[in-house]
Structure formats: structure tokens, C-alpha cells
Amino acid sequence: MKLRLFAMVTALAAANTMAAAPRGFTVEDLVNLERVGSPALAPDASRVVYTVRSTDMDKNRGHTKLWMVDLRDAKAAPKVFVSHDSSSTDPEWSPQGDAVYFLSSRSGSAQVWRQPAGGGAPVQVTNLPLDVDNFRVSPTGDRIALSMAVFRDCADLACTKQRMDAQAKNKASGRVYDRLFVRHWDTWGDGRNAVLFSAPLNDKGVVAGEPVSLSGSLDGDVPSKPFGDREEYRFSPDGKTVVFSARIAGKTEAWSTNFDLYSVPAAGGAAPRNLTADNPAWDTKAVFSPDGKTLAYLAMARPGFEADRFQIMLMDVATGQKRKLAADWDRSAGGLQWSADGKALIVDAEDIGQHRLFSIDVASGKVSGLTDKGAIGGFDVRRDTVAFTQASLKSPAQLYSMKLGGTKPVQLTANNADKLADVRFGDFEQFSFKGANGDTVYGYVMKPWNATPGAKYPIAFLVHGGPQGSFGNSWSYRWNPQVYAGAGYAAVFIDFHGSTGYGQKFTDSISGDWGGKPLEDLQKGLAAAVQKFPWLDRERSCALGASYGGYMMNWIEGNWSDGFKCIVNHDGVFDTRGMAYSTEEQWFTDWESGGPYFTVPENHERFNPVHHVNKWKTPMLVIQGDLDFRIPTAQALSTFTALQRKGIESKLLVFPDENHWVLKPANSVLWHHTVIGWLDQYLKR
């Protein structure tokens, strides 16, 4: 498929390249890029709608529009489908393919809207007193499921709205809690829960009755907080049943990962029925087969472990009998969708530094790769077509489509080509080495944008968070090595023991060993990179990391104190005891150290950076978001206090309005300029 858009973009890029000398990638480039996401295929796979988020620097926020590509026309170019001063997100096609439903706040609150596929004015579908957080339309088109935050003791939605208004007017600001979560991610609890509702739709696709609660009798959030979405609930093909995932809260929510699948009539009127009570660990993302007879879902096996392998399960809807699919495939599945014939499941999973799309035969469990290099984002499957976004270390996400059955993906978008026409990205290469225990460990190196033969370049040594995570062949808007390459630095990043995409045993290996094998991998990985790539200047290197990566910065400070000229520590753990008692999701620290602090204090203290402060000597930049309730601000203040008391060159950058991440465009620019300035101070003087 050769799109007209590509021809225009190519010509524009060529013209810009001739007009301007090549340059490196900057943070200003990063924050102003258009972000492609959320592909949704029409029922007949003829068209795909997707989101494009742009940045409004004046308003210091993003703005999202809906775009469409007609797949029936090989020369079709993407066109704006829904545009408004308010963002439009979460597109979903009507079952008939005659309209697209989406979320927008254009009416003053977040409500569901319906845009005719052939054009015309959008129609408001919901007009409720509360914000709609997410939704899903029934396959039969006669009902909508939606989630809203409500007070459970309220009889109706108006009651919740009235109580929220009263709270806002109350001059007393205190709140009383009698259980955890008191706060979660970046928000203090206010007594509301995310409750799943459903409402009938009339023949015009508009809500025609009062929403009824589907999950209200359960003490838990649907979808889950803080990152749950509509992938956690689904209609059956006949529209009569909804299956959703929920964790019973009670007094144990903060240290439980026991999510179960529940089935409930779509019209309400009956209590939810637990389908996975036999599994005390995490069950989620259930998807009905096209004939409605089988439920595919993801299940973990170990309670309390959020990074356990997500095994694909198949449940017979009639009997409840369950079986594992591709039990020997040592990867953790992300999303699930059925092929149209019900013979395969399309899934995404991390795989040796990539994030790929796979097809799994339901009868045999045979796994076949659909994509190769790069990182899959959202994807959708209709008939014989898959639409998906894919990024890499050299490209932000673009939209692709492919036919199931072996055809190559076709690129549908070329967003940002004009903005990046004169940008030269740093070349990158994956490498491997023998790490801790003699295991094969993988990493990446990236050259500066202007690298020349024979020259040596200072190193930005990036350490990923998680700790069960990965810095692979993907694109990031927070930790992007191209920003360092654009500033004249080489980048090195290692997927140490504990990283994801290399088998569950490798992922498991970091638990209880935070400062052991991972540190050894980082040391051996950097040494291997320097030996293999002579353009790396080991004498001029700085280590950077956030979250667990920030913990590792504190651990390196005391246990590899002669390793670097400088350190950048973002939201890092300083004291594992303080972390254990103040972080919100208690299951995390419990699992990583083999239990709560008060039962196994020696485990928590084994790799506690606080015990090695006497060996600290490397200059450090400390960064903290004050709304970070995962690794609270006291950890950063303690780190900075220790540095200052010891007379070590140090700076503290605090964002009062950011959480565990830096999301606002202006803050991202400040973050990057402060970090690059810190590196320049020690590596380029």
C-alpha cells in the first residue's frame, strides 16, 4: 500500500533536509511529537479509527483527536475524523459499523458521544451527573457498560454528585480512614469506588434509561486502580452477559493481588458470580470466543506477586472447566483477542528486548510470531485484519495493519515526519554478555547522533525501573535514549536479572536480591559494552535511573562508588524500611523481601542503601515528584540530606504537581535540561 501521504511526507522531508543541516534530537522535539494510539477496526475491517495526541505548550497539556484510514483504498491518506477543543479518546465502533463511540468532555464533563461514520454532527450518548471513566458497547448494540466513581452507600448517581459538591464547600479539609488504601499512586482516597454500570441504548445509540449497577455489591474497583481500563470487562457475543475482573478490598486490598473474574447479567438484577474462586492470584482480561462458548483470560499463579507470568487460560463457559493454553511458552501475555474463526488468539508479549505480536493456535497451543523488531502498543483484530501501533528506538509509534496468514505489516501513518525531517537519530545495536551466574544477559548501546569514526563519547548509563521491566527496542516519552544521543552522549542500557521478556525464571531472579545479581549484571554489562564498542569512553560516564533504577543509583553510590563521574536519581528508594511502611501497594515490598517488614526485617535490610551512606562520594542529582505515593517524597529528601551532610556535590529538583512520572510538557522540558546540564557539568568539562 503506497499512500499519498507517504509521497507528500517524503517530498517534504527531502526538501527540509536540503534546507537544514542535520541535527540531534532534543527534548523540545520529544514533547511536541504527535502520539499515535488506540486503533479500533470497523466490524468489517474496512476502516480503522485511532487517536493522535498533540501537545499544546501554551496550555501545558496534551490534546487528542480521532483520525481514520480507509483500508479499502490503497491510496487513502489518514483524515481527521473527530476534532474539538476538548479531547476525544477511547474510540469504539458500533456493531453495525455506522458510527464510532468515544469519550469527550465537550459538554463540561466526561461523557460518551457517537460520531456517524459517514460524517455529520456527533450525538451525546450519556448525560450523567458524573464523569464516565471508560465504557464498552454491547456487540448487539442495545446496551452500554460504563464505569463511574461513586459512593457505594448512595442510592443514585445524583447522591454522589451532591456529596462531592458538599465536600468541596466544606471548610474542614480533614478525612478519616479506617483501612488502606489511604492513597494510591497520586490520589488520596475520598470514599468513592469505581463501579461498573450498564444502561440500555435506543435505536439511535443513545442511553434510554437509568444505569444499573453490575459490580456495586462487590467491595472493589471495576476497573482496577490506578491503571485499569475497559480491557478488564467484556460483553458476551449475545450481549446478555458481562464478565469483569475485580479484587475484593476489605482490609487486605493494599497487600492482595487476588483479582477474580465475575459474571453478571448485562441488564443487572443478579449478584455477580465468581468464576475463578479456585485461584488466589490474579485473573483478568477475559475475552469471549466468537461463538460465546469459551472464555480466554490471563491468570497468575502466585498470590502477592504482581510480576508473575500471565498464563493464558481457556474456560468452557457452560461447564467452567479450565485449561492452560501454550503452557510451555515462557512469556507473559499482555492483551488478548480472538481471531474471527475462533481458532487462534492474538496476543502481545515482551520477547528478548522486543515487544511482539503473536498468534496462538487454540487447538495445539502452537505460538507463531506476527511481528519481529520493535514494540507493539495497542492492537485490534477484525475478520482477517490486525491493526496495531508499533514503535522502536528510532521511531515513535506509527499505525500498521496486516492480514492474518503471513503477510507483512503495512505502515498507515507517517506522523512527525515533517518535524523530524532534519533530525538524525543515534544508531543502536543490541548485544549480549555473560552476566551473573554465567547467564546470558542482553543490553543495547546507542551512538550519539553525530558520531564519527575513531572518536570516543561520554556515556549515559540508563538503568530501568520496575524492577521487573525492560529498556528494549521501544520509544519512551520519559526515558528516551535518543535525547541523550541528541545531546552528544552514547547510551548504554542493560536488561539485568529481573527484567521481563526473557522467561519467568529470569524475571523472578531479582526478588530478594535487589543489590546482588542486578548490580553484577550492570557492572559486567558496562564492561562488555566498552570492550565491544571502542567508541564508548568509560572514563566519562554517568549513571541514571528512576524507581528501582533510582534505588540502584543509591545502591551504586555505596557499592560501586568509583564507577561514575555523576549520578541522576529519580524517585529512588533510600531506606527500604521507610519504603516498606509508606508505599501504598504493600504487596510489592512484601513479595520482593519475602514478607512484611515486621516479620522479616533482615530481608528488607539486606540491600538497604541507607547502610552504605558512609561510602558515598559521587555527585548526585536527586529528582522527586511530590505526588509520588509509590516512592514517597521522604525518600528523596533523605537522599539529598545525606548528600548535603556529607558535603557531596548535589542538587534536588522537586515537582509539586507530578507523580511517579513527569507528565506535564513544561516539566518534562525542565527535567531534561536539568539532567543533561548535570551530565554536561561532569562529563564535558
N, C-alpha and C positions, 0 to 999 in steps of 0.2 A: 504494500500500500504506500504509494508516494503521495503524500498530502501536499496541497498547495501551500499550506502553512510552512512546511519544511523548505520549500523553494524560496519563499519570501524571507524566512529567517536566515537561510544560508546566504542569500544575497546581502542581507543587512549585515550579517556577521562579517562577511568578506569586506564590505565597504568600511565598516568600523575598524577592522583590523588594519586596513591600509591607512586609515586616517590617524590611528593612535598606536603608539608603541606598546608592546606587551607590558603587562604589569602584574603584580601579585594580588591575590585575593585578600580582601580586608573585612573587618567586622561590619563596616558600613554596607558592603556587598551582602554579607550574610543576613543582616536583619531586614534588608529590603527585598530579598528574594520572594517570589511568589511560591506558595507551598501547595502542591497538588495532592489531593487525598480523597477518601471516601467514595470510591467508584460504586455505582449502582446500575446494573444492567436492566434494560427493559425485559419484560417476561418473554418476548420473542427474540431477545438478544440482538435486536436491530439497532439499538442506541445505548449509549452509556452516559449517565449523568455523574458528575464528580464535583468536588469543591476546589476552589482556588482561594487561598488566603493571601492577601496582600497586607502590607504594613503602612499604617498612617502615622508617620513620625510626629506630626503636629499634635495628634490626639494620643500618641504614645500607646497604640494598641493595634491589633490586627482587625481586618475586615474581610469577611468571607462571602463569595458569590458562588452560585451554581452555574456550571458550564455543561455543554452537551456535545458529543460527537456522534454523528450518524454513521454507523458501521456498514450500512448498505451501500454507501457511496465511497468508492476507493479514493476519491479526490476530495472528500469532505474535510473541511477545516473545523476545529473546535469553535463553538459560538457561545456567547453568554446566554444562559437560559433563565436565571433569576438574578436580578440585580436590585438592590435597595440600599438606602442609607444604613439600615440595620442589617446585620449579617444574616445569611441564610445557610443552614447547616443540616446535616443528617438526612440526605435525600433518600427516599424510598418510593419505588414505583407502585402505582395502583395495580391490582391483579389484572385488569383489562389492558394495561399499558397506555391508558388515555390521559394519565396525569402523574405528577410527581408530588408526593407529600414531603414537607420539610419543616424544620423549626425556625422561627424568627421572632424577634422582639419588636417588630414594627408597630404592633398595637399598644405597646407600653409594657408588656410582659411577655415571657417566652411562651408562645402558643404554636400549635400545629397549623400549617397552611397547605393549600393544594393548588398547584400550578398546572393548568391544562397543557398537555404535551404539544398541542398544535398552536399554542400562543393564547393570548388574552390575559385578563386580569386575574391575579391569584385570589383564591377564596379562603377565608378564615374557617378552619375546621373546628377548632376548640376556642371557647371564650370563657375560660375558667378563672376563678379568683386567685389561683396560684400559678406559679411558673410550672410549665411542663418540662421536665428534665430530659426525658427521652421517650420514644414511642415506637410502636410497630403495628402495621396494618395487617388485619387478618387476610389469609390467602383467598377467602371468599368475598372480601371487600365490604362486609357488612358490620365490621366491628374494629375498634382500635384499642390496643393496650397501651397504657402510658403510666409513667412513674412521676409522682409528686411528693414533696416533703411535707408531712402533716404531723399534727399532734394526734397520737393514737386515741386519746380519750375524747376527741372531738367527734360529734355526730355527723358533721358535714364539712365540706371544704371552706364554707364561709366562716365557720368557727375558728379554723386555723388562721385565716386571714385576719379576723378580728383580734385574736390573741397576739399575733405578730405586731399588729398596729399598736396594741396596748403596751407591749413590751418596749416598742420604740419610743413611746411617750413617757414611760416610767422614768422618773428622775433617779431612782435607785438602780444601780447597774449590776449589783451582785447576783450571782447564780449559785444555787445549792445543788451538789451532786451526791449521789449515794452509790455510784458504780462507775467503772471505766466503760467506754472511753469518755474521759473528760474533754479531751480534744483529740483531733485526728488529722494528720497531715499538716493542714494550715488553718483549721477551723475549730473553734470552741463549740462544744455541743450546746444546742439550745432547746433540747427536748423533742425535736422533730425526728421522724424517721422517713426514709424513702419507702413509699408504699406503692405497690402495683395495682392499678385500676384498669377497668375496661369500660367501654361505652359503645352503644350502637351507632352505626353510621347510616344515614338515609341514602336514597338513590343518587344523591348529588355528592356523596362522600363527605358529608358534614355531620358532626355529632348531633344526635337527635334524642338524647336522653341523659339523665344524670349518671356520672361514672359510678360504678360499683367496685368495692374493694375486692381484690383477689388474694392479696397477701396480708391484709390488715390484721388477721388473727394471729399471725406469727410475729414474735418479738425479734425482728431483724430487718435489715435494709434490702430492698429489691429495686434496682440492682445494688450491689455492694458498694461500700465507700472505701477509699476515696476515688477509685478509678473504674468502677463497674459501669457497664453500659448495656445497651439493648441486646448484646450478644448473650446476656445471661437470662433471657426469656424468649420463648418462641411459641407460635401457634402450631397446632396440628394442621395437616393439609386440608381437613374438612372444616377448619375454623372453630371447632367445638371445644377444644381443649387448649390450655396454656400450660407449658412446663417452664418453671423458673428455678433459679438457684438462690438459696438463702442460708445464712448462718444464724442459728438461734443465739440471741445476745445474752440475756440474763446477766449474771455476774462474771461470766468467764469469757466474754467476747474478746477482750484485749489479749488473751493468750490462747485462743482457739482458732484453728483453720478448718473446722468441721462444717463445711458447706454441704448441703444436701439438695437433691433435685425434688421438686414438688410438682404434682399435677393437680389442676383445678379446672372446673368447667369455665369456659371463656365468659359465660354470662353471669358467673358467680352463683351464689346460692348454696354452695357446699364448701366444707373446710378443705384446705389443701391436703393432699395425700403424699406422704414421704415415700419416694421411690428408691432411695439409696441409704436407708437407715442402717444397713449392714456395713457401710464403710464409714469409719470415724474420721476420715481425712476429707480432702477437698473434691467435690463433684460439681461440675459446671459446664456451661456452653452446650446444652443439649440441642440437637437438631433432628427433626423427624425425617425419615426417608420419604421419597415422593409418594409412596403408597400408604404412608402413615403407620406401617406395621413395625418399624424398627426405630429405636431412638439411639442415635450416636451421641456420645458425650465424652468429656475429659475427666479423668479421675487420678488423684494422687493416692499413694498407699500409706504414707506415714503421717500421722496426725502431728500438727505443730510445725511442719516443715514447709514453708512457702515456696521453696525452690526444688521440691521433689519433682520427679519426672511426671508429666501429664500423659498418662496412658490412655489410648483411645479405647472406649468401651462401646459395645453394642448390646442394647436391651430389647428383648421381644416385648412389644407393648402389651400384648394380650396376656402373656404368662409372667412377665417380669424377669425371665431368665436372662442372665448376662454372660457375655464372653468378651475376652480381650481380642483386639484386632492388631495384628503386626506386633505381637508381644515381644519379639526379639529385636525390633527396630529400636536402637538405643538413642532415641531422640525424644525431646519433649514437644508435643504438638502445641500450636498456638490457636488458630481458628479452624473450624470445620465447616465444610459444605458438601452436600451430596451432588453427584453427577445426576443429570436428568433421568437416566435409566435406572438409578439406584444401585448400580453395580460398583461404584467407586466413591471414595471420599477424597475431596481435595483439601489439603492441609498445608499449613506453613510451619517451618521449624528452622531453628539455627543449626548450621552444619559446617563445622571447621572454618570459622571465620566468615561464613556467608549466612544469609537468611533466605532460604529457598522455598519454592512451592513444589509440593509432591502430590502424586496420585496414588491412592492405596486401594488395591482390589479387595472388595469386601469378602469375596468367597475364599481367596487364598491368602490374603494378607500381604501380597507382594507390593513392595514400595518402588515407585518409579519417579525419578526426578523430572519436573517440568521446566524448571529454570536452573541456571547454573550460578554464575558470579553475580554478586550484588545482594541487596537487601530488599525483600518483599515487604510492602506495607499492607494496606487494605486490599482485599480482593473479593470478587463476586462471581458466581457461576450461574449461568442460564443456558439451557439447551446444551449445545456443544461448544460454548464460548466461555472463556475466563477473561475477566478484566481485572487488572491489578496495577498497583503502583510499585515502582522499583527504583532504588537509589544505589549509589556507590560512593566510594571515597572521592570520586571526581565529578559526581553529579547529584544534585538534589533530586527528589522523586519526580518521575515522569509517569504518565499513564500509558499502559500497554494493553493489548488484547492478544489472545491466541485461541486457536481451535484445539480442543482435546483430540489427541490422536497423533501427536508428533510434529505438528507444525511449529515453526519458530515464532516467538513473540514479535508483534508489530508495534512500533512506537507510535503513539497517537498524539502526543503533545511535545512541544519544544519550549516550554515556559522558561523564561530568563535568558534565552539565547542572546537577545539584544543587550541585556545588562552585563552579560559575561563575555561579550564579543572580544574584548581586548584583554581578558584575564587569562593568564597562563597558570594552570594548576600544577602543583607538585606531583611528580611521578611517584608511584608507590609500588611496593613489592612485598608479598608475604614470604616469610622464611620460617624455618623450624630449627630446633636445637634440643639437646638433651638437658632436661631440667631436673627438678627434684626427683629422687628415686630412679633416675635414669629414664623417666618418661619423656615421650616426645611432646614438646610444647611449641605452640605457634605464636608468631607475632608479625607485625608489619613495620616497615620503615617507609618514610616519605621524604623525598628530596625537597629542598627549597625550590620555589618557582623558577628562580634564575640560576640554578645550579650549573656550574661549568666543570669540565673535566680537570682533574688534578687539584681542585680546591677542597678545603675541609670546612665543615659547617657546624656551628653550635647545635646542641641537641635539646629539644623539648621532650622529656621523657614522661609520657602520659600514662597514668595508672587508673584503670576503670573502677567504678563503684559496683555496688550490688550487695555483697561481694560476688554473688552468683550472677555475673553479667558478662559482657564482651565488648571490646573495641574492635570491631571487624570491618568488613568492606561495606560500610554504610555511611549515611550522611547524617550529621547531627547539627542542631541549631544551638547547642550549648557547649559541647566539647568537640570541636571540629578541627582536626589536624591541619586542614588547608589554611586556616587562619595563621597558624604558626609558620607554615611553608610560605605563605604570602608575606610574612614579616622577616623572611630570610633564615628561618630555622629549619633544621631537619627534625623530623618527629619519629619517635620510636614508641611503640605500644605493644605490650605483651599480654596474651591471654593466659595468665598464670593458673596454677592449680585452683580450682573453684569456678573457673569460667564455664559458660554454657556453650553447648553446641559440639562438645567433644565426648559425649557419653556421660551417663549419670554418675558413674564412679568417679570420674574426674571432677564433676561438679561437687559431689559430696566431700571431696578430699580437703576442702578448706575449713569445714566445720570443726571447731575445736583446735584449729591450727592457724589462726589468723596471721601470726607473725612468723610462721615456720616455712612450709613449702612455698607459699606465695613470695616471700622475700627472697628465698633462694632462686626461684624462677626469674624474678626481676633482675637479680644480680647476674645470673648466668645468661639471661636473655640479652641484657645490655652488652655484656662482654662478647657474646656470639655475634651480635649485630655489628659491633665495632670491628671485629675480626673479619667479618664477611664483606662489610661495606666501608672501604677505606676513606670515604668522604665524610665519615662521622668523626667529629672532634670530641673525643671522650673527656678531654681536659676542660672543655667548656660545655657543661651540661647542667640542666635544672630539672628537678622532678616536680610534677604537678598531679594533683588528684582531688576528687570530691567524694564525699560519703565514705564508703570503705576506702576509696582512694585517698581521701583526706586522713582517715585513720592511718593508712600506710605512710603518709607523709610524716605524721608524728612518730610512727614506729621507725621509719628510716632515720629521722632526726636523732634518735637514741641508739640505733642498732646498725646503721650504715652511715655514721656521722661524717665520714670523709668522702662520701660518694658524689656529692654535688656542690656546685657553687651557690645554689639557691634552691628554695622550695616554695611551692604555692599550695596552700592547704585550704580547700573549700569545704565547709560543713563537715569537718573531720572529728572523729571521736578522740578525745584527750584522755578521759578516765572511764574505763569500762564499768566501774561500779556506778558512777553517776549516770552513765548511759542506760544501764540495766534498770534503774529506778525512775528514769524520767522519760524515756522514749515511749511512744504511745502503743505501738504494736509489740506487745510483750513477747509474743511467740517467737519473734526474730532473735532477740538476745537469749531467750531460753534455749532455743534449738542450737544456736551457734556455740553455746557454752555448756550444753548438756543439762540445763535446768535453770531455775530462777537463782538469782544471786544468793539468796538466803539459804539455799540448800547445797550449792556447790561453789562457794566463794573462791576457792582455789582455782577453779576452771576459768572464771572471769578474770582473775588477776594474773593468770599465766602470761598473757600477752598484753598487759596493760601499759600503754605508753607512759603513764604518769610515773612509773617506777624508774624510768631511764632519763628523766629530765636533767640529771646531773651530767649527762654526756652530751647534751645538746650544744651545738655551736654553729650550725648552718643558718644563714639569714633566711627568714620565712615571711611570706605574705599570707596573712590569715583573712579569710572571707567568710561571711556568715549572713544568711537570711534570717531576719528576726521572727518570721512566721514559720520557721522550720521547726516542726514539732517531732520530726523523726530523730534528728540530732539537734537538740535544743541549744540555744544561744550560749548557755553557760559553758558548753564545751569549747567554743571558740574564745570566749573571754578568758577561760582558764589557760588555753594555749598561749594567747597573747600576753597574759600576765606572767607566765613562766618565762617567755622570751624576754620580756622587758626586765624582769627581776634579774635575769642572768646577763643582761647587757648585750644581748644578741640583736643585731640589726633586724628590725621587724616593722611591719605595718599591719593595720587592721582596717578592712573595708567591710562595713555593715550596711545591709539593705533592709530598712524597716518594713518594706512592703513586699518582700519576696519570701518564698517558702524554701524548700529543699533545692529548688531550681531558681534560675534567674530568667524570668519570662518577659518582662516589660522591655520593649526595644531600647529605650534610652538607658536602662540599667545594664542591658547586655553590652551596649557600646562602652559604657563606663567600665564594666567588668573587664572586657578585653583590653582596653587601653591601659588599665591599671596593671593587668597581668603581663602584657607584652612589655610595658615600661619596666616592670620588675626584672624580667629576663634581660632586657637591654642593659640594665644597670650593672648586672653581674657577668654577663656573657659577652658583651660587646665593648667593654671599656678597656 
